[in-house]
Structures are given as structure tokens and as C-alpha cells.
Amino acid sequence: MQRQLVQYAFVAGIALSLTVAPAAAQDFVITSSAFQDGGWLQQKNAGNSPKNPNCVGQNISPPFAWSNVPAKATSLALLMLDPEGRTGAGVSHWIAYGIPVSVTGLAEGEASKPSDKFVGGTSTMKETIYIGPCTPPGAPHHYIFTLIATTLDVKDLPPGLTREQFFVKSDGKRITATGIVGLWTKK
């Protein structure tokens, strides 16, 4: 029996729950050995800002692996969004683009520092590396990691783009996307 997955689409700030079938073996997919899609991130993946009492982790980025990148793709982008953050306005935790298609994943902690595997964009917190969750106690937030296949050259975009700027600059150059969702809240 195949397991059905619940995915979340956000339209005009409203979360819509969509039930989708599991990915086929040849589909473009992203996975993590640290958490299942819809499962809990580990405490070490949470942020560690001393200015925020909800940052109770070590800011270690989870590992990611991906496969079946479309043949037309020339680079990838990986973005992390908390749609419930800032009371529904959303928090862009991480923007990485210019990832060569020869790269098939990122090791644990690799996105927590600058890397030659990606160009760092600018998060809501004005950082160019992975910034983990700092969710207050209560209902968990959904951390959406979206991997986007593009026809952009790895050097086409300058460093420091925000999520919104990335989408403007990559318009017409995005081929397809896949994602994985991790949950987190301070306990």
C-alpha cells in the first residue's frame, strides 16, 4: 500500500492541504537522512541566537540529497521558508542558488557556513547561510525546503539576493521544483 503525503500550498497567505501520491523512482526529489517529509527537525537544526530565547539549537543545517535533476537544468536553488513565521507574513530562513547540477546534496552543517557549492542569498535575518528555526512554544511551524531546477548558469546571479529578488531574476528560467517539509517548535 502506498502512503499518501500531505503537502501544503500557500496561496495568498492561506495554507491549503493537498494529498499527493509518493514520488515515483524517476521523479526529481529531495530527501534528508535527518528527517522524513512532514517529520520533526532535530534540536541541533534549530537556530542559536542568544538574543532570541526561542533559539534553542546549534544552527546545524540538516543533510540533503537529491536525484533525477531534469536534463535541461544547468543549476539549482534551495530555499527554506517558514510560512507561519512573523504571524503569517513568513520568514525566509535560507536562500542558496547557483548550485551546480553535478552537486547531489549537502552534508550536515554544510549550509551553516559559506560554501563553494552555492551562492548565498539574503534571508529575512540578513544572513547568507542557513539560519535554523526559532519557533516559539505552541503549534509547530512548517519549514519548507524547496529545491528548484533552473536554466540559469551557476554564475548568472549575484550574491545576496532576497527570496523575492531570486524569483524575479529567475522568472522564465525555472524548470520544476520539489520539496520537503520539516516541523519545529520550542518545547
N, C-alpha and C positions, 0 to 999 in steps of 0.2 A: 504494500500500500504506500503510495507516495504521500509525503507530508505536504500540506498546503502552508504557504508562508503568508504572513500578513505584512504588507508593505504600506508605507504612509506617503501619500501625496499631499503637498501643501499648496492649495490654491487660494489666493487672496487671503492668506493667513489662517485658513481653515484646514484642519487635518482631516483628510479623507482616508479611511481604511480600505485597502484593496487586497483581496485574496488572490494570490497568484500561485501557479504551479512551480515546483522546484526547477532550477535551471537544468537544461539538457547538457550533456557532456561537452558539446561543441560551442556552447554559448560563452560569450565574453563575461567573465565572472571575477569578482574579488572575494577573497576569504581572509580569515585571520585564524591562526592557531591558538590565539589567546581568548577568543570568544566566538560564539555562534551568532549568526544573524538573528537579531532580536534578543540576544542574551546580554548578560551583565559584563561591563568592562571591569577590569581589576582595579583595586585601590591604587596601585602604583601608576596606573594610567591617568589618575586624576591630577589636576593642577597642584602647584605647591607655592602659591604666592602668599608670603607672610602677611600681606595687607588684607587678605580675604579669609575669614575663619572657615569658609566652606571649601577651601583648597586643602584637602587632607591627604594628597598623594605625593608622588615623586616626579610627576610630569614626564613619565617614560612612555613614549609612543608605543602602541601595540604593533606587533608584526603584521605585515600584509603580504599576500601573494595574489597574483592574478594570472589569468591564462586566456588563450584564444583571442588575443588582440586582433581586431579586424585588419585584413591585409592592406587596406588603403591608409591606415593610420601611420603617422610619422612622429607623433609624440602623444604623451598622456598628461592628464592633470588629475590631482587627487585633492578633494576639498572635504572639510569637516564642518558641519553645521549643526547647531543646537536650535531647532525652531521654536522651542518653548522658552529659551533664554530671553532675558530683558522683558519679561512678562508678555511674551508672544511676538516681540519685534525680531527675535532671533539673534544668535551670536555666531559669527563666523570665527571658528577656532583655528582654522589652518587652511592655507591655500598654497598648493605646490603645483607647478606646471613646468613644461619643458622637460618632462621625464622621457628619456629615450625609450623607444619601443623594445629595445634589447633588454631593458631592466624588467624583471619579472616579479619584483616585490621589494619591500623594505624590511630590514631586520628590526627587532625590538629596539627601541631607543634611537634608531637612525634618524627619524624625523624630528627628534628633540634637539637637534643641533644642525647647523648648516651642512649641506652635503653637495657633492658634485653630481648627484643623481637627480636633483630637482632645482628649480628656480623658486625661491621663496616669495610668495605674495604677502600682503599685509592683512593680518587678522583684525577683528574688532578691537583687540587689545593692543594693536600697533606692533605686533610681533611677526617675524618672518619664518618662524618654526612652529612645530606642534605645541599647542597650549591645551592641556587637559581640562576636563570638566571641573567646575567648582559649583556644582549644583547644591542649592540649599536643601535641608531636610524636607521630606514630603514626597509627593509623586515623582517618579523618575522622569528625567528628560531623555529624549531620543537623540542620540548622536549619530547623525547620518554621514557616512563616509561615501562619497561619490567619486568613482573613477570614470574619467571622460576620455574617450579616444578622439584625437583631433588630426587634422591635416596640417597643423602648424609645424614649422621647423622648431627644433629644440631651442633655438636662439632667437625666434621671432619676437618674443615678448620680453620687455624689460623687467627687472626685479621689482618687487614692491607693489604689484597691482592688488587692489582690493577684489573681493569676490565679484562685485558689480562690474568693475573695470575689466576683469578677466572675461566675463560673459559678453561684454560689448566688443572687446578686441577679438574674441574667438567666434563671433557671430558668423555663420556660414562655413565655419571650419570644424565644427563639432560633428562627429560621425554618429556616435552612440555612447551610452553611459550604462554603468552598472553600479550597484551599491550594496552596502552592508550597514546594519544599524546596531549600535551598542547602547545599552541603558546605563544610567548612573544617577545616583542621588547620595547625598551625605547621610550616613546612618547614625 
